[in-house]
Amino acid sequence: MPAPSPFALPTRFDGDPDRVALVIPGGGYSPARPLLHFARAVLLHHGWTVQELWWQAPHDLPQLTVDDRIAWVERQVGGAVAAEGEACRLLVGKSLGSLACGIAADRRMAAAWLTPVLTFDQVARSLRRSEAPTLLVGGSADKLWDRQVAGSVGHEVLEVPSADHSLELADDPVGSVGVLRQVVSRLDRFVGSLEI
C-alpha cells in the first residue's frame, strides 16, 4: 500500500451526502484561516457535506511555470473531486486553489473563488468558459486581483475596497473583521441561491 501523500490531508464534515463541497486552501492559507473556516460554516449551515483539502505546497512551486503550478493544483483537486464522484458539486478555493478553476469549468461545477489569481491568463480563460454559477471575491489592493478581468468573465463579483490578498485592511483589524463579515454574508447568499 502506498504511503499517504504529505500534501493532501483532508478533513470531512458530514451533511447531505449528495451535495459535497470541496474547500481548497491557498499556498499559505489553510482551511483553518478565517475566510475558509467561515466558508465551511456557511456550507454546513446550508446542509452541504464539506471536504476540506489540506496541503503543503512544494517549496519550489513559485519558481515553476504557471502551467506547472496549475498542473500541481489540478492533481490535488482533481483527485479529491474524483474521490467524491458525482456528489462533488461545488468548489470553494482561496488564491492558489483558484488554479483549479479549469476543473470547475470542465465539470460544470459551481465555484466560489476567494482572491483568485486573475493575473494568470489561464485562470481568466477558464473562468470565461465556466457556465456554472461562480462567485469571485477580491480586494482592490490585491496585486493578484484584476478588476477588469473580474468584470469581464460574466460571473458574480464582490470587490472589497482597499482589501489585500488576505481580504484584510492594512493596519485596521476592526475594519478587517467588517470585511470578513461582508465576504461571509455574500458567500452565504451565493450558496443559498444554488439550485443543486
TIMI-982793 format. One record per residue: residue number from 1; residue in three letters; x, y, z of N, C-alpha, C in turn. Coordinates in steps of 0.05 Angstrom, whole numbers. Example, Ala and Ser with C-alpha at 12.3 -4.5 7.8 and 13.67 -1.06 7.14 Angstrom:
// residues 2
 pos code   n_px   n_py   n_pz  ca_px  ca_py  ca_pz   c_px   c_py   c_pz
   1  ALA    264   -114    156    246    -90    156    264    -66    156
   2  SER    257    -45    142    273    -21    143    258      1    157
END
This chain:
// residues 196
 pos code   n_px   n_py   n_pz  ca_px  ca_py  ca_pz   c_px   c_py   c_pz
   1  MET     17    -24      0      0      0      0     18     25      0
   2  PRO     13     44    -18     30     68    -19     27     85      5
   3  ALA     48    100     12     47    118     34     28    141     27
   4  PRO     14    153     47     -3    175     41     13    200     32
   5  SER      1    215     15     14    240      6     18    259     28
   6  PRO     42    272     31     46    292     52     32    318     45
   7  PHE     21    320     21     10    346     12    -20    348     15
   8  ALA    -34    326     19    -63    327     20    -73    313     45
   9  LEU    -83    328     64    -93    316     89   -122    326     93
  10  PRO   -141    312     80   -169    321     80   -183    318    107
  11  THR   -202    336    113   -219    335    136   -247    337    126
  12  ARG   -265    320    136   -292    318    126   -312    325    148
  13  PHE   -333    340    139   -355    347    157   -381    339    142
  14  ASP   -396    321    155   -418    309    141   -443    326    141
  15  GLY   -456    327    118   -482    339    114   -497    322     94
  16  ASP   -509    334     75   -523    319     53   -502    304     37
  17  PRO   -504    277     36   -484    262     22   -484    266     -9
  18  ASP   -506    276    -19   -509    281    -48   -500    309    -56
  19  ARG   -492    326    -36   -482    353    -42   -456    357    -26
  20  VAL   -434    352    -40   -407    355    -27   -394    380    -39
  21  ALA   -383    397    -21   -367    420    -28   -339    415    -20
  22  LEU   -320    420    -38   -292    417    -32   -281    445    -26
  23  VAL   -269    448     -2   -256    473      6   -226    470      1
  24  ILE   -215    488    -15   -188    486    -26   -171    509    -14
  25  PRO   -148    503     -2   -132    523     10   -116    540    -10
  26  GLY   -104    561      0    -85    576    -16    -57    565    -11
  27  GLY    -37    579    -21     -9    569    -17     -1    569     12
  28  GLY     -8    589     27     -2    591     55    -27    597     72
  29  TYR    -50    591     61    -75    597     74    -92    572     77
  30  SER    -90    560    100   -103    534    105   -133    537    110
  31  PRO   -148    515    110   -176    516    116   -182    525    145
  32  ALA   -162    527    162   -166    537    189   -167    568    190
  33  ARG   -157    581    169   -156    610    169   -185    621    166
  34  PRO   -189    647    173   -217    657    176   -235    654    151
  35  LEU   -225    662    127   -242    660    104   -253    632     98
  36  LEU   -235    612    100   -243    585     94   -257    572    118
  37  HIS   -250    579    142   -264    569    166   -294    577    164
  38  PHE   -299    603    158   -327    612    156   -340    602    130
  39  ALA   -325    597    109   -336    585     85   -348    557     93
  40  ARG   -332    542    108   -342    516    117   -367    519    133
  41  ALA   -368    539    152   -391    543    168   -416    549    151
  42  VAL   -412    566    131   -434    573    113   -445    548     99
  43  LEU   -426    532     88   -434    508     74   -449    488     92
  44  LEU   -440    485    116   -453    467    135   -481    478    142
  45  HIS   -483    504    145   -508    517    151   -529    511    129
  46  HIS   -519    509    105   -537    503     82   -540    473     77
  47  GLY   -529    457     94   -534    428     93   -514    412     76
  48  TRP   -493    425     66   -473    411     50   -455    394     66
  49  THR   -445    372     54   -422    358     65   -398    374     56
  50  VAL   -379    378     74   -355    393     67   -330    376     69
  51  GLN   -315    375     48   -289    361     47   -268    382     45
  52  GLU   -252    386     66   -230    405     65   -205    391     54
  53  LEU   -192    405     37   -166    395     26   -144    411     40
  54  TRP   -126    396     53   -103    408     66    -78    400     50
  55  TRP    -61    419     45    -37    412     31    -14    430     40
  56  GLN     10    421     34     33    437     38     46    440     10
  57  ALA     43    463     -1     54    467    -28     84    462    -29
  58  PRO     94    450    -50    123    446    -52    138    473    -50
  59  HIS    161    473    -38    176    497    -34    183    511    -61
  60  ASP    187    495    -82    195    507   -108    171    514   -125
  61  LEU    147    512   -114    123    518   -131    124    547   -143
  62  PRO    132    567   -128    132    594   -140    152    596   -163
  63  GLN    172    579   -164    192    580   -186    183    565   -211
  64  LEU    162    549   -208    152    533   -231    137    551   -250
  65  THR    134    542   -275    118    556   -294     89    557   -285
  66  VAL     74    575   -296     46    577   -289     32    551   -296
  67  ASP     38    540   -319     26    514   -327     32    492   -308
  68  ASP     57    491   -298     64    470   -278     51    475   -252
  69  ARG     47    500   -244     33    505   -219      3    496   -221
  70  ILE     -9    503   -244    -36    495   -249    -38    465   -249
  71  ALA    -20    451   -262    -20    422   -262    -18    410   -234
  72  TRP     -1    422   -217      2    412   -190    -25    415   -175
  73  VAL    -37    439   -177    -62    443   -163    -84    425   -174
  74  GLU    -85    422   -200   -106    405   -212   -103    376   -204
  75  ARG    -78    366   -199    -74    339   -190    -86    336   -161
  76  GLN    -81    356   -144    -91    354   -117   -122    355   -117
  77  VAL   -132    375   -130   -161    380   -130   -176    358   -146
  78  GLY   -165    351   -169   -177    330   -186   -180    304   -171
  79  GLY   -159    297   -156   -161    272   -140   -183    273   -119
  80  ALA   -185    296   -106   -206    299    -85   -234    299    -98
  81  VAL   -237    312   -121   -263    312   -134   -270    284   -144
  82  ALA   -251    270   -155   -256    243   -165   -264    224   -142
  83  ALA   -252    228   -119   -259    211    -96   -288    215    -87
  84  GLU   -299    238    -92   -327    244    -84   -346    236   -106
  85  GLY   -337    233   -130   -355    225   -152   -375    247   -159
  86  GLU   -399    239   -167   -419    258   -176   -430    275   -153
  87  ALA   -425    267   -128   -435    283   -106   -420    310   -103
  88  CYS   -396    312   -113   -380    336   -111   -391    357   -131
  89  ARG   -403    378   -121   -418    397   -138   -409    426   -135
  90  LEU   -391    431   -116   -383    459   -110   -354    460   -101
  91  LEU   -339    479   -112   -312    484   -103   -311    512    -91
  92  VAL   -298    513    -68   -293    539    -55   -263    540    -50
  93  GLY   -249    559    -63   -220    559    -62   -209    587    -57
  94  LYS   -185    587    -44   -171    612    -38   -145    613    -55
  95  SER   -142    635    -69   -116    642    -82   -105    619    -99
  96  LEU    -84    605    -90    -72    583   -105    -94    563   -113
  97  GLY   -113    559    -95   -135    540   -101   -150    547   -126
  98  SER   -150    573   -133   -165    582   -157   -153    572   -183
  99  LEU   -129    561   -181   -116    549   -205   -131    524   -214
 100  ALA   -150    515   -197   -167    492   -204   -193    501   -218
 101  CYS   -195    527   -226   -220    536   -239   -225    522   -266
 102  GLY   -204    511   -278   -208    495   -302   -224    470   -297
 103  ILE   -220    458   -274   -235    434   -266   -265    441   -263
 104  ALA   -270    464   -250   -298    473   -247   -311    477   -274
 105  ALA   -296    490   -292   -307    495   -319   -312    469   -334
 106  ASP   -293    450   -333   -295    425   -348   -319    408   -337
 107  ARG   -323    409   -311   -344    392   -299   -370    407   -294
 108  ARG   -371    432   -303   -395    449   -299   -403    450   -270
 109  MET   -383    455   -253   -387    456   -224   -389    485   -215
 110  ALA   -407    491   -197   -408    517   -184   -382    521   -168
 111  ALA   -375    547   -165   -350    553   -151   -351    581   -138
 112  ALA   -337    583   -116   -333    609   -104   -302    612   -101
 113  TRP   -291    632   -113   -262    636   -112   -256    661    -96
 114  LEU   -242    657    -74   -234    679    -56   -206    688    -63
 115  THR   -203    712    -71   -177    723    -81   -165    706   -103
 116  PRO   -180    701   -125   -169    685   -147   -146    699   -160
 117  VAL   -128    684   -172   -105    694   -185   -112    703   -213
 118  LEU   -124    726   -216   -134    736   -241   -112    747   -259
 119  THR    -88    749   -249    -66    758   -266    -55    736   -284
 120  PHE    -64    711   -281    -56    689   -298    -77    686   -320
 121  ASP    -68    689   -345    -86    686   -368   -102    660   -368
 122  GLN    -89    638   -359   -102    612   -359   -126    612   -340
 123  VAL   -124    626   -318   -146    628   -299   -169    644   -312
 124  ALA   -163    666   -324   -183    683   -336   -197    667   -358
 125  ARG   -182    652   -375   -195    636   -396   -213    615   -385
 126  SER   -205    601   -364   -222    581   -351   -247    593   -340
 127  LEU   -245    617   -327   -269    630   -316   -288    638   -338
 128  ARG   -277    647   -361   -294    655   -383   -310    632   -395
 129  ARG   -299    608   -394   -314    586   -406   -331    571   -386
 130  SER   -329    579   -360   -345    566   -340   -375    575   -342
 131  GLU   -393    556   -343   -421    562   -346   -437    559   -320
 132  ALA   -425    547   -300   -439    543   -275   -438    569   -258
 133  PRO   -456    571   -238   -455    595   -221   -427    597   -208
 134  THR   -416    622   -208   -389    627   -198   -389    654   -185
 135  LEU   -376    655   -162   -372    679   -147   -342    685   -145
 136  LEU   -334    710   -152   -307    718   -149   -305    740   -128
 137  VAL   -287    737   -109   -284    757    -87   -255    765    -86
 138  GLY   -250    791    -87   -223    801    -85   -222    829    -73
 139  GLY   -198    838    -68   -194    864    -57   -179    882    -76
 140  SER   -186    908    -76   -174    927    -95   -144    931    -90
 141  ALA   -134    924    -66   -106    928    -60    -90    902    -64
 142  ASP   -103    881    -76    -90    856    -81    -77    856   -108
 143  LYS    -51    852   -110    -37    853   -135    -44    829   -154
 144  LEU    -56    808   -143    -64    786   -159    -93    788   -169
 145  TRP   -107    809   -161   -134    814   -169   -134    834   -192
 146  ASP   -151    830   -212   -153    847   -235   -183    854   -239
 147  ARG   -190    879   -232   -218    888   -234   -229    884   -262
 148  GLN   -214    890   -282   -224    887   -310   -229    858   -317
 149  VAL   -211    840   -309   -216    812   -314   -241    802   -299
 150  ALA   -242    809   -274   -265    801   -257   -291    809   -270
 151  GLY   -292    834   -280   -317    844   -291   -323    834   -319
 152  SER   -303    821   -332   -307    812   -360   -314    783   -363
 153  VAL   -314    767   -341   -317    738   -345   -346    729   -341
 154  GLY   -364    747   -334   -392    740   -334   -402    726   -308
 155  HIS   -388    731   -286   -396    718   -261   -402    739   -240
 156  GLU   -413    730   -217   -417    748   -194   -390    757   -184
 157  VAL   -388    783   -176   -363    794   -166   -369    811   -141
 158  LEU   -352    807   -121   -350    824    -98   -322    835    -96
 159  GLU   -318    861   -101   -292    873    -97   -293    890    -72
 160  VAL   -275    885    -54   -274    899    -28   -253    922    -30
 161  PRO   -262    947    -28   -243    969    -30   -220    967     -9
 162  SER   -196    971    -18   -172    973     -1   -164    946     12
 163  ALA   -178    924      6   -171    899     18   -147    886      3
 164  ASP   -130    873     18   -106    860      7   -112    831      0
 165  HIS    -91    815     -5    -94    788    -14   -106    769      7
 166  SER   -105    778     32   -119    763     53   -147    773     59
 167  LEU   -156    792     42   -181    806     45   -182    820     73
 168  GLU   -159    832     79   -157    848    104   -149    877     96
 169  LEU   -153    895    115   -146    923    111   -121    929    127
 170  ALA   -102    941    114    -76    947    127    -80    964    152
 171  ASP    -68    954    174    -68    969    200    -96    975    210
 172  ASP   -115    958    203   -143    962    212   -156    936    218
 173  PRO   -150    924    242   -161    898    249   -192    899    252
 174  VAL   -203    920    263   -232    922    266   -245    924    239
 175  GLY   -234    940    221   -244    942    194   -242    916    179
 176  SER   -220    901    185   -216    875    172   -238    855    180
 177  VAL   -247    856    205   -269    839    214   -294    847    199
 178  GLY   -298    872    194   -321    881    178   -320    870    150
 179  VAL   -296    869    138   -293    857    111   -300    827    112
 180  LEU   -290    814    133   -296    785    135   -327    781    136
 181  ARG   -340    798    152   -369    796    153   -382    800    126
 182  GLN   -373    820    111   -383    825     84   -379    801     66
 183  VAL   -356    790     66   -349    767     49   -366    743     56
 184  VAL   -368    737     82   -383    714     91   -413    717     84
 185  SER   -423    742     87   -451    747     80   -456    742     51
 186  ARG   -438    752     34   -441    748      5   -439    718     -3
 187  LEU   -420    704     10   -418    675      5   -443    660     14
 188  ASP   -454    669     36   -479    656     46   -501    660     26
 189  ARG   -504    684     15   -525    688     -6   -520    672    -31
 190  PHE   -494    670    -39   -488    655    -62   -494    625    -58
 191  VAL   -485    614    -36   -491    585    -31   -521    580    -29
 192  GLY   -535    598    -15   -563    595    -12   -579    597    -39
 193  SER   -567    610    -59   -580    613    -85   -576    590   -103
 194  LEU   -558    572    -96   -552    549   -114   -575    530   -115
 195  GLU   -583    522   -138   -604    502   -141   -592    476   -148
 196  ILE   -580    464   -128   -565    439   -132   -576    418   -113
END
